[in-house]
Amino acid sequence: MIVGKPNVGKSTLFNRIVRKRIAITMKESGTTRDRIKVATEWRGRRFYLTDTGGFIPDETLEITRKVNQQIRNAISLADVVIFLVDGSASPTIQDFAIVEMLRKENPPYILAVNKTDIKNTRDNIAEFYQFGAKEMAQISAEHGRGVAELLDKVIETLPPGHKDTEQEKTEYAKLNLLIIGRPNVGKSMFLNCILKSERAIVSDVPGTTRDAIEEEFVLDNKKFRVIDTAGLRRKSKVTESVEYFSIQRVIKHIPQADVVILLLDSVTDTYPPTPLTKQDKTIIDLVLARGKAMVIGLNKIDLISSSERKILINNTKFELKNFNFIPIVLTSALKNKGIEETIRKAVDVYEQGGKRVSEELIGEVILPRLQDKLPSHRARYIYLKQIGTRPPKFNLMTNVPADVKDSYKRFVLNELRNYFGFAGNDIHLKITKKS
């Protein structure tokens, strides 16, 4: 893991080591808040690298206390710590506070002096020897200088490991879950319930989560990879550049997901009460357009009465009339209710999306219905077969494709759902001509 005070280049170093732009890097202090963990390798040795927020000794603010606790948690789990300092300036009170924290936890650590490409830093570098680190490296995270030597030291310090077998490499093919939703709907608390640990920072302040958080867990002997993302807001509401990049990361993660869990907030001041906004519908369109299966979690259900709950559910289903195939699960991350049910429903919709229906079965149960109700008087025949999965894809063939209007398409889709389900998946219908 990488630890250091704010704005010393931790995220820049993290991105360089994992060879991807995963952590958001900006000149603004305190950009990173949650821990970010990614699998990477160096010289054939695989390991997880964790980026953390900047450590600030003054814990007057709640968000600072929570960031610092995330750092302490990461240190307690780390095999090796990279303590990153700013070589362009003398050691600060914050640096000394981190040294004291490392001495208490006593993990193996390497002192990495960053920004050594800046002129006149030699005198500053000498001052860092007083920390008493056993290993020290001079680097430039921005330009990559000295990073290879730093990683060599990391590999030497790591405890003995074993080489991955081909079976272990392919074992990483887990079900990928993506948690998305507007700010402050409870995504981070939902993630913590899944992982049964305080993995993500929970705060009433919208926009607390900025970087995507990736973790793995097991439920019902199935392996999962889950990603918690920053809250999606309308572009007109995005005023901070950090938040803009967070939103771009959310959109970037959608293609990597097998199932997307959209969390909605049950506590609403709208009338009639509904947790679904125009922005949520845009998110649904965005996910389905990319062919992903979906589950909706109606969160914070513990904060409303049973009578309000019934009205809310009915109104939500009405608002979702164009997406009525997406299952809704009632959840309370605060009370840890409905969490595992949501994950099991995610497994179900994923399996539904992979379902393949034979032409024989379609011919037995659906074609007679379609032939009784041809799209027009010019249509002499109709034929239907499945041509793909995840999302389910079907080809509807007739001699007059132009006569297949939207109403008839809905009729075909409804018949497919009535007989075969495909819950949580948008069915793609291709219309072609066959003479």
NORVENLIN-V849851 format. One record per residue. N is the residue number from 0. SS is DSSP state (2 for helix, 1 for strand, 0 for the rest). NEAR is the number of other C-alpha atoms within 10 Angstrom. Layout:
# NORVENLIN-V849851
N,SS,NEAR
N,SS,NEAR
This chain:
# NORVENLIN-V849851
0,0,23
1,1,27
2,1,26
3,0,27
4,0,25
5,0,21
6,0,20
7,0,22
8,0,23
9,2,29
10,2,26
11,2,22
12,2,24
13,2,25
14,2,19
15,2,17
16,2,18
17,2,16
18,0,10
19,0,9
20,0,13
21,0,19
22,0,25
23,0,18
24,0,21
25,0,15
26,0,10
27,0,11
28,0,13
29,0,17
30,0,21
31,0,26
32,0,24
33,0,27
34,0,24
35,1,25
36,1,20
37,1,16
38,1,10
39,1,14
40,1,14
41,1,14
42,0,9
43,0,10
44,1,13
45,1,15
46,1,15
47,1,14
48,1,20
49,1,22
50,1,26
51,0,28
52,0,27
53,0,27
54,0,25
55,0,20
56,0,16
57,0,10
58,0,13
59,0,9
60,0,8
61,2,10
62,2,17
63,2,19
64,2,17
65,2,20
66,2,24
67,2,22
68,2,16
69,2,22
70,2,24
71,2,18
72,2,14
73,2,22
74,2,24
75,2,14
76,2,11
77,0,19
78,0,17
79,0,21
80,1,26
81,1,26
82,1,23
83,1,24
84,1,28
85,1,25
86,0,27
87,0,20
88,0,14
89,0,15
90,0,17
91,0,11
92,2,11
93,2,18
94,2,22
95,2,15
96,2,16
97,2,18
98,2,18
99,2,13
100,2,14
101,2,19
102,2,12
103,2,9
104,2,11
105,0,13
106,0,16
107,0,19
108,1,25
109,1,22
110,1,24
111,1,27
112,1,24
113,1,27
114,0,22
115,0,20
116,0,16
117,0,11
118,0,8
119,0,12
120,0,16
121,2,12
122,2,12
123,2,17
124,2,20
125,2,11
126,2,13
127,2,21
128,2,12
129,2,9
130,2,13
131,0,10
132,0,15
133,0,10
134,1,15
135,1,18
136,1,17
137,1,21
138,0,23
139,1,21
140,0,26
141,0,15
142,0,13
143,0,13
144,1,16
145,0,17
146,2,21
147,2,14
148,2,12
149,2,20
150,2,18
151,2,12
152,2,17
153,2,20
154,2,18
155,2,11
156,2,16
157,0,15
158,0,9
159,0,7
160,0,9
161,0,7
162,0,9
163,0,12
164,0,9
165,2,8
166,2,8
167,2,10
168,2,9
169,2,10
170,0,10
171,0,12
172,0,11
173,0,16
174,1,17
175,1,18
176,1,25
177,1,24
178,1,28
179,1,27
180,0,26
181,0,23
182,0,21
183,0,21
184,0,24
185,0,23
186,2,27
187,2,25
188,2,24
189,2,26
190,2,24
191,2,19
192,2,20
193,2,22
194,2,16
195,0,12
196,0,10
197,0,16
198,0,22
199,0,24
200,0,19
201,0,21
202,0,16
203,0,11
204,0,10
205,0,13
206,0,17
207,0,21
208,0,26
209,0,24
210,0,25
211,0,24
212,1,24
213,1,19
214,1,16
215,1,16
216,1,14
217,1,12
218,1,11
219,0,7
220,0,7
221,1,10
222,1,16
223,1,19
224,1,18
225,1,24
226,1,22
227,1,27
228,0,26
229,0,28
230,0,23
231,0,23
232,0,18
233,0,12
234,2,10
235,2,6
236,2,10
237,0,14
238,0,9
239,0,9
240,2,10
241,2,18
242,2,24
243,2,16
244,2,16
245,2,23
246,2,21
247,2,12
248,2,20
249,2,23
250,2,16
251,2,11
252,2,17
253,2,22
254,0,15
255,0,14
256,0,23
257,0,22
258,1,30
259,1,28
260,1,22
261,1,23
262,1,29
263,1,29
264,1,20
265,0,27
266,0,20
267,0,14
268,0,9
269,0,10
270,0,7
271,0,11
272,0,18
273,0,22
274,0,22
275,0,21
276,0,14
277,2,9
278,2,14
279,2,20
280,2,15
281,2,12
282,2,19
283,2,20
284,2,13
285,2,14
286,2,21
287,2,20
288,2,12
289,0,13
290,0,23
291,0,24
292,1,29
293,1,29
294,1,27
295,1,24
296,1,26
297,1,24
298,1,27
299,0,21
300,2,24
301,2,17
302,2,13
303,0,13
304,0,9
305,2,11
306,2,8
307,2,14
308,2,18
309,2,11
310,2,13
311,2,23
312,2,18
313,2,13
314,2,18
315,2,22
316,2,17
317,2,13
318,2,16
319,0,15
320,2,11
321,2,10
322,2,17
323,0,14
324,0,19
325,0,21
326,1,18
327,1,20
328,1,17
329,1,21
330,0,26
331,1,21
332,0,22
333,0,16
334,0,12
335,0,15
336,1,18
337,0,19
338,2,21
339,2,15
340,2,14
341,2,21
342,2,18
343,2,14
344,2,22
345,2,25
346,2,19
347,2,17
348,2,25
349,2,25
350,2,15
351,2,21
352,2,26
353,0,15
354,0,18
355,0,15
356,0,17
357,0,10
358,2,13
359,2,10
360,2,11
361,2,18
362,2,15
363,2,10
364,2,13
365,0,17
366,2,21
367,2,13
368,2,14
369,2,19
370,2,14
371,2,10
372,0,13
373,0,17
374,0,23
375,0,13
376,0,9
377,0,11
378,0,15
379,0,13
380,0,17
381,1,21
382,1,19
383,1,20
384,1,18
385,1,19
386,1,14
387,1,17
388,0,18
389,0,22
390,0,23
391,0,21
392,1,18
393,1,20
394,1,16
395,1,20
396,1,19
397,1,23
398,0,16
399,0,20
400,2,17
401,2,12
402,2,15
403,0,18
404,0,11
405,2,9
406,2,10
407,2,16
408,2,16
409,2,12
410,2,14
411,2,19
412,2,16
413,2,14
414,2,17
415,2,18
416,2,13
417,2,11
418,2,11
419,2,14
420,0,16
421,0,25
422,0,22
423,0,29
424,0,27
425,0,24
426,0,22
427,1,19
428,1,18
429,1,15
430,1,17
431,1,15
432,1,12
433,0,13
434,0,8
